Amino acid sequence: MVTLLGRQAVQNAVDISKSRLYRRIEAGTFPHPIKDGPRRSVWPSSEIEAIVAATIAGASDSELRELVVELERARTDPYQKLKAELDQAAA
């Protein structure tokens, strides 16, 4: 089951500071957060696990960037499929 992790939980899981976390996001080596309200950002636990596993495996920054693109693209896939099914049902 995928859970949503807040910023502090992500920082603890990856053991980095807030500023380093946001620098990695800017560099494209860490996924962007999902806004869960006006003052709350969260990350799917599966994405954090994938980043940690890739880091442990020795992934380069370019490999991490590719992984981040894949992870963020996968966020919209289930929504797009559901939307298509609903549009088709309504037609």
Gaussian input, Z-matrix of N, CA and C with variables (Angstrom, degrees):
# hf/3-21g

backbone

0 1
 N
 C     1     B1
 C     2     B2     1     A1
 N     3     B3     2     A2     1     D1
 C     4     B4     3     A3     2     D2
 C     5     B5     4     A4     3     D3
 N     6     B6     5     A5     4     D4
 C     7     B7     6     A6     5     D5
 C     8     B8     7     A7     6     D6
 N     9     B9     8     A8     7     D7
 C    10    B10     9     A9     8     D8
 C    11    B11    10    A10     9     D9
 N    12    B12    11    A11    10    D10
 C    13    B13    12    A12    11    D11
 C    14    B14    13    A13    12    D12
 N    15    B15    14    A14    13    D13
 C    16    B16    15    A15    14    D14
 C    17    B17    16    A16    15    D15
 N    18    B18    17    A17    16    D16
 C    19    B19    18    A18    17    D17
 C    20    B20    19    A19    18    D18
 N    21    B21    20    A20    19    D19
 C    22    B22    21    A21    20    D20
 C    23    B23    22    A22    21    D21
 N    24    B24    23    A23    22    D22
 C    25    B25    24    A24    23    D23
 C    26    B26    25    A25    24    D24
 N    27    B27    26    A26    25    D25
 C    28    B28    27    A27    26    D26
 C    29    B29    28    A28    27    D27
 N    30    B30    29    A29    28    D28
 C    31    B31    30    A30    29    D29
 C    32    B32    31    A31    30    D30
 N    33    B33    32    A32    31    D31
 C    34    B34    33    A33    32    D32
 C    35    B35    34    A34    33    D33
 N    36    B36    35    A35    34    D34
 C    37    B37    36    A36    35    D35
 C    38    B38    37    A37    36    D36
 N    39    B39    38    A38    37    D37
 C    40    B40    39    A39    38    D38
 C    41    B41    40    A40    39    D39
 N    42    B42    41    A41    40    D40
 C    43    B43    42    A42    41    D41
 C    44    B44    43    A43    42    D42
 N    45    B45    44    A44    43    D43
 C    46    B46    45    A45    44    D44
 C    47    B47    46    A46    45    D45
 N    48    B48    47    A47    46    D46
 C    49    B49    48    A48    47    D47
 C    50    B50    49    A49    48    D48
 N    51    B51    50    A50    49    D49
 C    52    B52    51    A51    50    D50
 C    53    B53    52    A52    51    D51
 N    54    B54    53    A53    52    D52
 C    55    B55    54    A54    53    D53
 C    56    B56    55    A55    54    D54
 N    57    B57    56    A56    55    D55
 C    58    B58    57    A57    56    D56
 C    59    B59    58    A58    57    D57
 N    60    B60    59    A59    58    D58
 C    61    B61    60    A60    59    D59
 C    62    B62    61    A61    60    D60
 N    63    B63    62    A62    61    D61
 C    64    B64    63    A63    62    D62
 C    65    B65    64    A64    63    D63
 N    66    B66    65    A65    64    D64
 C    67    B67    66    A66    65    D65
 C    68    B68    67    A67    66    D66
 N    69    B69    68    A68    67    D67
 C    70    B70    69    A69    68    D68
 C    71    B71    70    A70    69    D69
 N    72    B72    71    A71    70    D70
 C    73    B73    72    A72    71    D71
 C    74    B74    73    A73    72    D72
 N    75    B75    74    A74    73    D73
 C    76    B76    75    A75    74    D74
 C    77    B77    76    A76    75    D75
 N    78    B78    77    A77    76    D76
 C    79    B79    78    A78    77    D77
 C    80    B80    79    A79    78    D78
 N    81    B81    80    A80    79    D79
 C    82    B82    81    A81    80    D80
 C    83    B83    82    A82    81    D81
 N    84    B84    83    A83    82    D82
 C    85    B85    84    A84    83    D83
 C    86    B86    85    A85    84    D84
 N    87    B87    86    A86    85    D85
 C    88    B88    87    A87    86    D86
 C    89    B89    88    A88    87    D87
 N    90    B90    89    A89    88    D88
 C    91    B91    90    A90    89    D89
 C    92    B92    91    A91    90    D90
 N    93    B93    92    A92    91    D91
 C    94    B94    93    A93    92    D92
 C    95    B95    94    A94    93    D93
 N    96    B96    95    A95    94    D94
 C    97    B97    96    A96    95    D95
 C    98    B98    97    A97    96    D96
 N    99    B99    98    A98    97    D97
 C   100   B100    99    A99    98    D98
 C   101   B101   100   A100    99    D99
 N   102   B102   101   A101   100   D100
 C   103   B103   102   A102   101   D101
 C   104   B104   103   A103   102   D102
 N   105   B105   104   A104   103   D103
 C   106   B106   105   A105   104   D104
 C   107   B107   106   A106   105   D105
 N   108   B108   107   A107   106   D106
 C   109   B109   108   A108   107   D107
 C   110   B110   109   A109   108   D108
 N   111   B111   110   A110   109   D109
 C   112   B112   111   A111   110   D110
 C   113   B113   112   A112   111   D111
 N   114   B114   113   A113   112   D112
 C   115   B115   114   A114   113   D113
 C   116   B116   115   A115   114   D114
 N   117   B117   116   A116   115   D115
 C   118   B118   117   A117   116   D116
 C   119   B119   118   A118   117   D117
 N   120   B120   119   A119   118   D118
 C   121   B121   120   A120   119   D119
 C   122   B122   121   A121   120   D120
 N   123   B123   122   A122   121   D121
 C   124   B124   123   A123   122   D122
 C   125   B125   124   A124   123   D123
 N   126   B126   125   A125   124   D124
 C   127   B127   126   A126   125   D125
 C   128   B128   127   A127   126   D126
 N   129   B129   128   A128   127   D127
 C   130   B130   129   A129   128   D128
 C   131   B131   130   A130   129   D129
 N   132   B132   131   A131   130   D130
 C   133   B133   132   A132   131   D131
 C   134   B134   133   A133   132   D132
 N   135   B135   134   A134   133   D133
 C   136   B136   135   A135   134   D134
 C   137   B137   136   A136   135   D135
 N   138   B138   137   A137   136   D136
 C   139   B139   138   A138   137   D137
 C   140   B140   139   A139   138   D138
 N   141   B141   140   A140   139   D139
 C   142   B142   141   A141   140   D140
 C   143   B143   142   A142   141   D141
 N   144   B144   143   A143   142   D142
 C   145   B145   144   A144   143   D143
 C   146   B146   145   A145   144   D144
 N   147   B147   146   A146   145   D145
 C   148   B148   147   A147   146   D146
 C   149   B149   148   A148   147   D147
 N   150   B150   149   A149   148   D148
 C   151   B151   150   A150   149   D149
 C   152   B152   151   A151   150   D150
 N   153   B153   152   A152   151   D151
 C   154   B154   153   A153   152   D152
 C   155   B155   154   A154   153   D153
 N   156   B156   155   A155   154   D154
 C   157   B157   156   A156   155   D155
 C   158   B158   157   A157   156   D156
 N   159   B159   158   A158   157   D157
 C   160   B160   159   A159   158   D158
 C   161   B161   160   A160   159   D159
 N   162   B162   161   A161   160   D160
 C   163   B163   162   A162   161   D161
 C   164   B164   163   A163   162   D162
 N   165   B165   164   A164   163   D163
 C   166   B166   165   A165   164   D164
 C   167   B167   166   A166   165   D165
 N   168   B168   167   A167   166   D166
 C   169   B169   168   A168   167   D167
 C   170   B170   169   A169   168   D168
 N   171   B171   170   A170   169   D169
 C   172   B172   171   A171   170   D170
 C   173   B173   172   A172   171   D171
 N   174   B174   173   A173   172   D172
 C   175   B175   174   A174   173   D173
 C   176   B176   175   A175   174   D174
 N   177   B177   176   A176   175   D175
 C   178   B178   177   A177   176   D176
 C   179   B179   178   A178   177   D177
 N   180   B180   179   A179   178   D178
 C   181   B181   180   A180   179   D179
 C   182   B182   181   A181   180   D180
 N   183   B183   182   A182   181   D181
 C   184   B184   183   A183   182   D182
 C   185   B185   184   A184   183   D183
 N   186   B186   185   A185   184   D184
 C   187   B187   186   A186   185   D185
 C   188   B188   187   A187   186   D186
 N   189   B189   188   A188   187   D187
 C   190   B190   189   A189   188   D188
 C   191   B191   190   A190   189   D189
 N   192   B192   191   A191   190   D190
 C   193   B193   192   A192   191   D191
 C   194   B194   193   A193   192   D192
 N   195   B195   194   A194   193   D193
 C   196   B196   195   A195   194   D194
 C   197   B197   196   A196   195   D195
 N   198   B198   197   A197   196   D196
 C   199   B199   198   A198   197   D197
 C   200   B200   199   A199   198   D198
 N   201   B201   200   A200   199   D199
 C   202   B202   201   A201   200   D200
 C   203   B203   202   A202   201   D201
 N   204   B204   203   A203   202   D202
 C   205   B205   204   A204   203   D203
 C   206   B206   205   A205   204   D204
 N   207   B207   206   A206   205   D205
 C   208   B208   207   A207   206   D206
 C   209   B209   208   A208   207   D207
 N   210   B210   209   A209   208   D208
 C   211   B211   210   A210   209   D209
 C   212   B212   211   A211   210   D210
 N   213   B213   212   A212   211   D211
 C   214   B214   213   A213   212   D212
 C   215   B215   214   A214   213   D213
 N   216   B216   215   A215   214   D214
 C   217   B217   216   A216   215   D215
 C   218   B218   217   A217   216   D216
 N   219   B219   218   A218   217   D217
 C   220   B220   219   A219   218   D218
 C   221   B221   220   A220   219   D219
 N   222   B222   221   A221   220   D220
 C   223   B223   222   A222   221   D221
 C   224   B224   223   A223   222   D222
 N   225   B225   224   A224   223   D223
 C   226   B226   225   A225   224   D224
 C   227   B227   226   A226   225   D225
 N   228   B228   227   A227   226   D226
 C   229   B229   228   A228   227   D227
 C   230   B230   229   A229   228   D228
 N   231   B231   230   A230   229   D229
 C   232   B232   231   A231   230   D230
 C   233   B233   232   A232   231   D231
 N   234   B234   233   A233   232   D232
 C   235   B235   234   A234   233   D233
 C   236   B236   235   A235   234   D234
 N   237   B237   236   A236   235   D235
 C   238   B238   237   A237   236   D236
 C   239   B239   238   A238   237   D237
 N   240   B240   239   A239   238   D238
 C   241   B241   240   A240   239   D239
 C   242   B242   241   A241   240   D240
 N   243   B243   242   A242   241   D241
 C   244   B244   243   A243   242   D242
 C   245   B245   244   A244   243   D243
 N   246   B246   245   A245   244   D244
 C   247   B247   246   A246   245   D245
 C   248   B248   247   A247   246   D246
 N   249   B249   248   A248   247   D247
 C   250   B250   249   A249   248   D248
 C   251   B251   250   A250   249   D249
 N   252   B252   251   A251   250   D250
 C   253   B253   252   A252   251   D251
 C   254   B254   253   A253   252   D252
 N   255   B255   254   A254   253   D253
 C   256   B256   255   A255   254   D254
 C   257   B257   256   A256   255   D255
 N   258   B258   257   A257   256   D256
 C   259   B259   258   A258   257   D257
 C   260   B260   259   A259   258   D258
 N   261   B261   260   A260   259   D259
 C   262   B262   261   A261   260   D260
 C   263   B263   262   A262   261   D261
 N   264   B264   263   A263   262   D262
 C   265   B265   264   A264   263   D263
 C   266   B266   265   A265   264   D264
 N   267   B267   266   A266   265   D265
 C   268   B268   267   A267   266   D266
 C   269   B269   268   A268   267   D267
 N   270   B270   269   A269   268   D268
 C   271   B271   270   A270   269   D269
 C   272   B272   271   A271   270   D270

   B1=1.4517
   B2=1.5295
   B3=1.3043
   B4=1.4545
   B5=1.5268
   B6=1.3151
   B7=1.4588
   B8=1.5186
   B9=1.3137
   B10=1.4573
   B11=1.5214
   B12=1.3179
   B13=1.4623
   B14=1.5218
   B15=1.3165
   B16=1.4537
   B17=1.5274
   B18=1.3222
   B19=1.4569
   B20=1.5155
   B21=1.3061
   B22=1.4601
   B23=1.5258
   B24=1.3193
   B25=1.4618
   B26=1.5289
   B27=1.3266
   B28=1.4693
   B29=1.5272
   B30=1.3124
   B31=1.4624
   B32=1.5230
   B33=1.3164
   B34=1.4593
   B35=1.5240
   B36=1.3314
   B37=1.4603
   B38=1.5203
   B39=1.3263
   B40=1.4606
   B41=1.5294
   B42=1.3207
   B43=1.4642
   B44=1.5254
   B45=1.3594
   B46=1.4541
   B47=1.5238
   B48=1.3095
   B49=1.4613
   B50=1.5320
   B51=1.3212
   B52=1.4631
   B53=1.5248
   B54=1.3357
   B55=1.4620
   B56=1.5258
   B57=1.3175
   B58=1.4699
   B59=1.5283
   B60=1.3272
   B61=1.4570
   B62=1.5258
   B63=1.3339
   B64=1.4560
   B65=1.5275
   B66=1.3206
   B67=1.4725
   B68=1.5256
   B69=1.3222
   B70=1.4733
   B71=1.5323
   B72=1.3244
   B73=1.4654
   B74=1.5251
   B75=1.3272
   B76=1.4632
   B77=1.5239
   B78=1.3269
   B79=1.4666
   B80=1.5246
   B81=1.3382
   B82=1.4552
   B83=1.5185
   B84=1.3359
   B85=1.4626
   B86=1.5255
   B87=1.3253
   B88=1.4631
   B89=1.5248
   B90=1.3325
   B91=1.4706
   B92=1.5216
   B93=1.3366
   B94=1.4576
   B95=1.5283
   B96=1.3079
   B97=1.4655
   B98=1.5217
   B99=1.3060
   B100=1.4600
   B101=1.5248
   B102=1.3208
   B103=1.4674
   B104=1.5269
   B105=1.3298
   B106=1.4581
   B107=1.5197
   B108=1.3030
   B109=1.4489
   B110=1.5112
   B111=1.3131
   B112=1.4675
   B113=1.5346
   B114=1.3213
   B115=1.4660
   B116=1.5133
   B117=1.3314
   B118=1.4642
   B119=1.5269
   B120=1.3142
   B121=1.4596
   B122=1.5213
   B123=1.3224
   B124=1.4629
   B125=1.5256
   B126=1.3152
   B127=1.4610
   B128=1.5197
   B129=1.3347
   B130=1.4674
   B131=1.5301
   B132=1.3151
   B133=1.4662
   B134=1.5208
   B135=1.3262
   B136=1.4690
   B137=1.5236
   B138=1.3346
   B139=1.4608
   B140=1.5234
   B141=1.3188
   B142=1.4669
   B143=1.5233
   B144=1.3310
   B145=1.4700
   B146=1.5185
   B147=1.3297
   B148=1.4653
   B149=1.5230
   B150=1.3310
   B151=1.4620
   B152=1.5290
   B153=1.3195
   B154=1.4692
   B155=1.5316
   B156=1.3329
   B157=1.4618
   B158=1.5211
   B159=1.3277
   B160=1.4668
   B161=1.5214
   B162=1.3202
   B163=1.4620
   B164=1.5208
   B165=1.3211
   B166=1.4686
   B167=1.5301
   B168=1.3407
   B169=1.4585
   B170=1.5284
   B171=1.3288
   B172=1.4594
   B173=1.5145
   B174=1.3261
   B175=1.4624
   B176=1.5238
   B177=1.3168
   B178=1.4641
   B179=1.5314
   B180=1.3258
   B181=1.4595
   B182=1.5253
   B183=1.3234
   B184=1.4686
   B185=1.5302
   B186=1.3231
   B187=1.4638
   B188=1.5225
   B189=1.3243
   B190=1.4671
   B191=1.5203
   B192=1.3415
   B193=1.4685
   B194=1.5322
   B195=1.3293
   B196=1.4675
   B197=1.5257
   B198=1.3196
   B199=1.4604
   B200=1.5241
   B201=1.3212
   B202=1.4679
   B203=1.5263
   B204=1.3196
   B205=1.4750
   B206=1.5290
   B207=1.3209
   B208=1.4684
   B209=1.5201
   B210=1.3322
   B211=1.4672
   B212=1.5197
   B213=1.3300
   B214=1.4639
   B215=1.5291
   B216=1.3219
   B217=1.4665
   B218=1.5303
   B219=1.3217
   B220=1.4678
   B221=1.5246
   B222=1.3067
   B223=1.4754
   B224=1.5142
   B225=1.3087
   B226=1.4652
   B227=1.5127
   B228=1.3223
   B229=1.4625
   B230=1.5302
   B231=1.3362
   B232=1.4701
   B233=1.5367
   B234=1.3241
   B235=1.4629
   B236=1.5253
   B237=1.3328
   B238=1.4641
   B239=1.5235
   B240=1.3256
   B241=1.4643
   B242=1.5268
   B243=1.3289
   B244=1.4628
   B245=1.5250
   B246=1.3142
   B247=1.4628
   B248=1.5157
   B249=1.3296
   B250=1.4544
   B251=1.5263
   B252=1.3364
   B253=1.4626
   B254=1.5265
   B255=1.3210
   B256=1.4657
   B257=1.5303
   B258=1.3324
   B259=1.4654
   B260=1.5212
   B261=1.3337
   B262=1.4696
   B263=1.5342
   B264=1.3147
   B265=1.4679
   B266=1.5338
   B267=1.3230
   B268=1.4569
   B269=1.5370
   B270=1.3231
   B271=1.4759
   B272=1.5123
   A1=108.96
   A2=115.88
   A3=121.39
   A4=108.62
   A5=115.33
   A6=120.09
   A7=108.42
   A8=115.96
   A9=121.18
   A10=108.95
   A11=115.32
   A12=121.32
   A13=110.19
   A14=115.90
   A15=121.03
   A16=110.87
   A17=116.18
   A18=121.18
   A19=112.83
   A20=118.01
   A21=120.80
   A22=111.16
   A23=117.04
   A24=120.36
   A25=110.82
   A26=116.57
   A27=120.76
   A28=109.93
   A29=116.26
   A30=119.95
   A31=110.92
   A32=117.09
   A33=120.93
   A34=111.44
   A35=116.98
   A36=120.95
   A37=112.06
   A38=116.49
   A39=121.53
   A40=111.18
   A41=116.21
   A42=123.12
   A43=112.45
   A44=115.35
   A45=120.84
   A46=109.53
   A47=115.18
   A48=120.54
   A49=110.19
   A50=115.51
   A51=121.28
   A52=110.44
   A53=117.19
   A54=119.82
   A55=111.22
   A56=117.66
   A57=120.91
   A58=110.29
   A59=117.38
   A60=121.64
   A61=110.28
   A62=116.64
   A63=120.00
   A64=112.68
   A65=117.86
   A66=120.04
   A67=110.27
   A68=116.20
   A69=119.86
   A70=110.81
   A71=117.48
   A72=120.73
   A73=109.31
   A74=117.01
   A75=121.44
   A76=111.70
   A77=117.23
   A78=122.06
   A79=111.96
   A80=116.91
   A81=120.50
   A82=114.10
   A83=116.88
   A84=120.07
   A85=112.44
   A86=116.16
   A87=121.65
   A88=106.99
   A89=118.33
   A90=120.62
   A91=112.96
   A92=115.29
   A93=120.69
   A94=109.29
   A95=117.29
   A96=119.05
   A97=111.28
   A98=114.17
   A99=122.40
   A100=105.83
   A101=117.17
   A102=119.78
   A103=108.61
   A104=115.14
   A105=121.65
   A106=110.06
   A107=115.52
   A108=122.34
   A109=108.41
   A110=116.86
   A111=119.03
   A112=113.89
   A113=117.73
   A114=120.08
   A115=113.22
   A116=117.39
   A117=119.64
   A118=110.22
   A119=114.96
   A120=122.32
   A121=108.44
   A122=116.18
   A123=121.40
   A124=109.99
   A125=115.33
   A126=123.15
   A127=108.10
   A128=118.00
   A129=119.72
   A130=109.75
   A131=116.62
   A132=120.54
   A133=111.87
   A134=116.79
   A135=120.08
   A136=111.68
   A137=116.96
   A138=120.36
   A139=110.85
   A140=116.52
   A141=120.17
   A142=109.43
   A143=116.59
   A144=120.30
   A145=111.29
   A146=117.16
   A147=121.02
   A148=111.28
   A149=117.25
   A150=121.28
   A151=110.04
   A152=116.92
   A153=120.79
   A154=109.92
   A155=117.56
   A156=121.09
   A157=110.98
   A158=117.44
   A159=121.02
   A160=110.73
   A161=117.08
   A162=121.22
   A163=110.37
   A164=116.97
   A165=121.46
   A166=110.25
   A167=115.99
   A168=120.59
   A169=112.37
   A170=116.83
   A171=120.50
   A172=114.64
   A173=117.38
   A174=120.85
   A175=110.55
   A176=115.46
   A177=121.37
   A178=109.02
   A179=116.57
   A180=119.86
   A181=111.32
   A182=117.55
   A183=119.20
   A184=110.38
   A185=117.79
   A186=120.69
   A187=110.79
   A188=116.81
   A189=119.91
   A190=110.67
   A191=117.23
   A192=120.21
   A193=110.87
   A194=116.41
   A195=120.23
   A196=110.78
   A197=116.40
   A198=120.69
   A199=110.63
   A200=116.97
   A201=121.15
   A202=110.27
   A203=117.39
   A204=120.60
   A205=109.83
   A206=117.18
   A207=121.20
   A208=111.37
   A209=116.72
   A210=120.22
   A211=111.12
   A212=116.77
   A213=119.86
   A214=111.13
   A215=117.64
   A216=121.07
   A217=109.70
   A218=116.75
   A219=121.02
   A220=112.08
   A221=117.32
   A222=119.84
   A223=111.35
   A224=117.54
   A225=120.52
   A226=113.20
   A227=118.58
   A228=121.00
   A229=113.57
   A230=120.19
   A231=119.10
   A232=112.31
   A233=116.42
   A234=120.27
   A235=110.58
   A236=116.39
   A237=119.99
   A238=110.98
   A239=117.76
   A240=121.32
   A241=110.67
   A242=116.48
   A243=120.64
   A244=110.59
   A245=116.61
   A246=120.83
   A247=110.53
   A248=118.22
   A249=122.30
   A250=110.88
   A251=116.75
   A252=120.76
   A253=111.05
   A254=117.80
   A255=121.12
   A256=110.41
   A257=116.90
   A258=120.62
   A259=110.39
   A260=115.67
   A261=120.61
   A262=110.52
   A263=116.37
   A264=120.73
   A265=110.84
   A266=116.21
   A267=120.46
   A268=111.65
   A269=116.61
   A270=120.64
   A271=112.76
   D1=132.90
   D2=178.31
   D3=-86.60
   D4=133.05
   D5=174.74
   D6=-116.43
   D7=164.13
   D8=177.04
   D9=-100.99
   D10=130.67
   D11=-178.53
   D12=-109.34
   D13=132.55
   D14=175.13
   D15=-74.07
   D16=170.74
   D17=-176.43
   D18=-56.35
   D19=-45.05
   D20=-178.20
   D21=-64.15
   D22=-39.72
   D23=178.00
   D24=-65.53
   D25=-37.78
   D26=177.13
   D27=-65.86
   D28=-45.50
   D29=178.15
   D30=-57.76
   D31=-41.98
   D32=179.21
   D33=-67.50
   D34=-40.53
   D35=-178.56
   D36=-66.14
   D37=-36.36
   D38=-176.16
   D39=-98.83
   D40=-13.25
   D41=179.39
   D42=59.37
   D43=54.70
   D44=175.51
   D45=-135.83
   D46=160.63
   D47=179.49
   D48=-76.98
   D49=166.16
   D50=178.65
   D51=-60.43
   D52=-44.70
   D53=-178.26
   D54=-65.88
   D55=-39.50
   D56=178.37
   D57=-66.06
   D58=-39.01
   D59=177.30
   D60=-57.21
   D61=-49.66
   D62=-177.94
   D63=-71.56
   D64=-27.37
   D65=173.27
   D66=-67.05
   D67=-39.99
   D68=178.28
   D69=-66.89
   D70=-36.69
   D71=176.10
   D72=-62.74
   D73=-46.92
   D74=178.32
   D75=-60.30
   D76=-36.86
   D77=-179.35
   D78=-76.99
   D79=-10.68
   D80=179.43
   D81=83.76
   D82=10.92
   D83=-179.32
   D84=-100.10
   D85=9.11
   D86=177.43
   D87=-148.35
   D88=139.46
   D89=-177.42
   D90=-63.47
   D91=147.44
   D92=173.01
   D93=-68.24
   D94=149.02
   D95=177.50
   D96=-75.17
   D97=165.19
   D98=173.20
   D99=-103.15
   D100=130.45
   D101=178.55
   D102=-75.41
   D103=125.81
   D104=-179.22
   D105=-115.19
   D106=25.07
   D107=-177.88
   D108=148.79
   D109=175.41
   D110=-176.34
   D111=-64.60
   D112=-25.45
   D113=-176.86
   D114=-128.68
   D115=19.68
   D116=-176.62
   D117=-133.55
   D118=130.71
   D119=175.73
   D120=-119.73
   D121=141.43
   D122=-178.98
   D123=-135.92
   D124=161.39
   D125=176.49
   D126=-130.10
   D127=141.08
   D128=172.73
   D129=-64.70
   D130=134.46
   D131=-178.39
   D132=-58.84
   D133=-32.26
   D134=-179.87
   D135=-63.57
   D136=-34.23
   D137=178.46
   D138=-69.29
   D139=-40.85
   D140=179.53
   D141=-65.65
   D142=-41.62
   D143=177.75
   D144=-61.30
   D145=-39.32
   D146=179.67
   D147=-66.76
   D148=-40.88
   D149=179.21
   D150=-66.22
   D151=-44.23
   D152=179.36
   D153=-62.10
   D154=-44.97
   D155=179.87
   D156=-61.87
   D157=-42.48
   D158=179.37
   D159=-65.47
   D160=-39.78
   D161=178.75
   D162=-64.30
   D163=-44.65
   D164=178.24
   D165=-61.09
   D166=-37.01
   D167=-179.19
   D168=-75.30
   D169=-4.77
   D170=176.97
   D171=87.03
   D172=26.29
   D173=179.83
   D174=-60.83
   D175=140.11
   D176=176.74
   D177=-77.22
   D178=169.68
   D179=177.69
   D180=-60.27
   D181=-39.19
   D182=179.84
   D183=-66.86
   D184=-36.81
   D185=176.54
   D186=-67.25
   D187=-38.78
   D188=177.03
   D189=-64.66
   D190=-40.32
   D191=177.76
   D192=-59.93
   D193=-43.55
   D194=178.26
   D195=-62.20
   D196=-42.19
   D197=178.68
   D198=-62.67
   D199=-43.27
   D200=-179.97
   D201=-61.03
   D202=-43.09
   D203=178.19
   D204=-59.69
   D205=-45.11
   D206=179.06
   D207=-63.04
   D208=-44.47
   D209=-178.86
   D210=-63.06
   D211=-44.58
   D212=-178.04
   D213=-70.18
   D214=-34.13
   D215=176.94
   D216=-66.06
   D217=-38.78
   D218=-178.80
   D219=-65.11
   D220=-22.15
   D221=177.87
   D222=-61.37
   D223=-37.28
   D224=-175.22
   D225=-87.81
   D226=-18.64
   D227=-177.54
   D228=-56.50
   D229=-51.57
   D230=-179.98
   D231=-61.04
   D232=-37.22
   D233=178.94
   D234=-65.27
   D235=-44.83
   D236=-179.21
   D237=-62.68
   D238=-40.12
   D239=178.72
   D240=-63.86
   D241=-45.50
   D242=179.73
   D243=-63.71
   D244=-43.37
   D245=179.20
   D246=-60.34
   D247=-43.97
   D248=179.36
   D249=-61.99
   D250=-42.61
   D251=178.48
   D252=-63.58
   D253=-42.18
   D254=179.67
   D255=-66.98
   D256=-41.48
   D257=178.47
   D258=-62.48
   D259=-40.76
   D260=-179.15
   D261=-67.58
   D262=-39.36
   D263=179.64
   D264=-67.10
   D265=-33.91
   D266=-178.26
   D267=-76.52
   D268=-21.34
   D269=-177.00
   D270=-77.70

